[in-house]
Amino acid sequence: MSKNLYITATESSSGKSIVALGVMEMLCRNISKVGFFRPIINQAQPGEKDKDIELMATQFKLTAPYEEMTCFTFQQVQELVARGDGDFVVEQVIEKYNQMKDLYDFILLEGTDYSTSTAAYEFDINAEISKNLGCPVLLVSNASQKNVEQVVSSTKVAMESLNAKGCETIGTIINRIDPNDSE
């Protein structure tokens, strides 16, 4: 059985964070030492803390320092990639994760927010990280303002892309479905 799980989404506003919160709740009920790691965060202002990390740390009384639960801001990643240091990003994430893995029985990882204009790159970096850490992926797909065909199509493309990149997708959650949609 895997000792980690990587939750990522197909796009922004998918509800990935609430899914991660629910998964963390389940994990903490059944496993004594659970860690949380968000390799890449969005940061609107310098020094601003990631709301998902803060929520997880507070809700589940996580004792790890904030700095140990993340590695880069998305702006730092963009700057490194622009300089040709994209491999450095993955190497550093692996190193930071490896520092955590002996401290916990299980580590839940949460991917990027897709809140920038580089969603395709965000999907790729999430896949690259999960593959290199040997994390199975739980994919969260956004159904808001989409019909069934659109949701199925975008989810299928994402799953096929993760598979082509060498990732193991263990499940998909279709989130934000309109309860009034009769399809």
Solvent accessible surface area in square Angstrom, and as a share of the most:
residue,aa,sasa,rsa
1,M,211,0.94
2,S,44,0.28
3,K,124,0.53
4,N,11,0.06
5,L,16,0.08
6,Y,2,0.01
7,I,0,0.00
8,T,1,0.01
9,A,0,0.00
10,T,27,0.15
11,E,57,0.25
12,S,44,0.29
13,S,78,0.51
14,S,4,0.02
15,G,21,0.20
16,K,11,0.05
17,S,38,0.25
18,I,112,0.57
19,V,18,0.10
20,A,0,0.00
21,L,37,0.18
22,G,43,0.42
23,V,20,0.12
24,M,0,0.00
25,E,60,0.27
26,M,106,0.47
27,L,13,0.06
28,C,49,0.29
29,R,182,0.67
30,N,114,0.59
31,I,37,0.19
32,S,106,0.68
33,K,106,0.45
34,V,9,0.05
35,G,2,0.02
36,F,1,0.01
37,F,0,0.00
38,R,2,0.01
39,P,1,0.01
40,I,3,0.02
41,I,6,0.03
42,N,41,0.21
43,Q,61,0.27
44,A,84,0.65
45,Q,118,0.52
46,P,128,0.80
47,G,68,0.65
48,E,61,0.27
49,K,99,0.42
50,D,9,0.05
51,K,151,0.64
52,D,23,0.12
53,I,0,0.00
54,E,72,0.32
55,L,81,0.40
56,M,3,0.01
57,A,23,0.18
58,T,104,0.60
59,Q,98,0.44
60,F,31,0.13
61,K,167,0.71
62,L,32,0.16
63,T,131,0.76
64,A,15,0.11
65,P,68,0.43
66,Y,34,0.13
67,E,110,0.49
68,E,72,0.32
69,M,3,0.01
70,T,14,0.08
71,C,31,0.19
72,F,20,0.08
73,T,17,0.10
74,F,5,0.02
75,Q,118,0.53
76,Q,84,0.37
77,V,0,0.00
78,Q,72,0.32
79,E,88,0.39
80,L,17,0.08
81,V,56,0.32
82,A,91,0.70
83,R,164,0.60
84,G,65,0.63
85,D,52,0.27
86,G,24,0.24
87,D,111,0.57
88,F,88,0.37
89,V,0,0.00
90,V,17,0.10
91,E,102,0.46
92,Q,54,0.24
93,V,1,0.00
94,I,48,0.24
95,E,90,0.40
96,K,46,0.19
97,Y,12,0.05
98,N,63,0.32
99,Q,115,0.51
100,M,6,0.02
101,K,95,0.40
102,D,124,0.64
103,L,100,0.50
104,Y,38,0.14
105,D,57,0.29
106,F,14,0.06
107,I,2,0.01
108,L,0,0.00
109,L,0,0.00
110,E,0,0.00
111,G,1,0.01
112,T,4,0.02
113,D,43,0.23
114,Y,11,0.04
115,S,75,0.49
116,T,46,0.27
117,S,115,0.74
118,T,48,0.28
119,A,47,0.37
120,A,80,0.62
121,Y,66,0.25
122,E,0,0.00
123,F,25,0.11
124,D,61,0.32
125,I,8,0.04
126,N,2,0.01
127,A,1,0.01
128,E,68,0.31
129,I,1,0.01
130,S,0,0.00
131,K,87,0.37
132,N,62,0.32
133,L,19,0.09
134,G,56,0.54
135,C,5,0.03
136,P,10,0.06
137,V,1,0.00
138,L,20,0.10
139,L,0,0.00
140,V,0,0.00
141,S,0,0.00
142,N,9,0.04
143,A,8,0.06
144,S,28,0.18
145,Q,182,0.81
146,K,50,0.21
147,N,60,0.31
148,V,62,0.36
149,E,114,0.51
150,Q,96,0.43
151,V,13,0.07
152,V,88,0.51
153,S,59,0.38
154,S,42,0.27
155,T,11,0.07
156,K,119,0.50
157,V,95,0.54
158,A,9,0.07
159,M,75,0.34
160,E,97,0.43
161,S,33,0.21
162,L,1,0.01
163,N,112,0.57
164,A,90,0.70
165,K,72,0.30
166,G,51,0.49
167,C,10,0.06
168,E,110,0.49
169,T,36,0.21
170,I,99,0.50
171,G,24,0.23
172,T,43,0.25
173,I,63,0.32
174,I,65,0.33
175,N,31,0.16
176,R,112,0.41
177,I,102,0.52
178,D,70,0.36
179,P,128,0.80
180,N,134,0.69
181,D,59,0.31
182,S,115,0.74
183,E,125,0.56
